[in-house]
Amino acid sequence: MYKPMEQIQDEYNGYWVFMINCVKDEFHSVIGGEVIEFRKNMNEILKCMATYDNQVNSTYVRYIGQLPEGIALL
């Protein structure tokens, strides 16, 4: 079920989320999508992503909240 990013941020604070069928705004920022999986552990999310490889067009992984200490993203 589609959820806007504001709702996802409220519901999944402190979790990694894996989303499919994402909708982007004119600046290519994700503004919503379907949350397929949410976990505290990033590696578990990455495993989940592998099951959707080449099945959907628009996927997105994001940590909701402040990144844990020792984690950096590029």
Secondary structure, DSSP 8 states (H G I E B T S, - for coil): -EEEHHHHHHHSTTSEEEEEEEEE-TTS-EEEEEEEEEES-HHHHHHHHHHTTTT-S-EEEEE-SS--TT----
